[in-house]
Amino acid sequence: MRNIKHTKSLSNWKAEGFSLIELIIIMTILGIMIAASTTRIKDITLNARISAAINQITTDIDQAKTISMGMRKQIRIVFDQNNETYTIYENGNLYNDFPGSNNGVVSLIDNNNSDVDITSVNFNGSNAITFTKWGNCLQSGTVILNNTRQIHIKNLTGHWEIINS
């Protein structure tokens, strides 16, 4: 005689879902993953803001040098660490028409760089860099942002370089 096995059919099987303990474990794991990723995303966005601020400052330095040579006028950039701004002067007067400025003042806070801090500015003991009417840079020095990135500007040429601390 033939031996017949009886098995339960899939239609009789009941799906009961997740237990409360399983849901709590899954929610805990998801919470840990979300917390870890938001910390990393914050670091990435801060680095992007610092890079954007560096691009703004270095572009304005290059533009100030170009304008000084083209218009045969002295251009001076004065940094204000307390307000996270810098102001551009033309022959000692506020340069209201400097591109990208608000009446000669460029604010790092206004450009979605709210976490960017001008930590230190030193141009031979001053907070200003000056380009002569021939485009020569009179001071060499450093602008430090968030204690991590440095913009070094060289005397005479106005050439700058970025150093990550």
DANOR-V573873 format. One record per helix or strand of 3 or more residues. SS is the DSSP state (2 for helix, 1 for strand). FROM is the first residue (numbers start at 1). LEN is the number of residues. If there is no record, write none. Layout:
SS FROM LEN
SS FROM LEN
This chain:
2 10 3
2 20 52
1 75 6
1 85 6
1 105 3
1 118 6
1 128 4
1 141 5
1 149 5
1 160 5
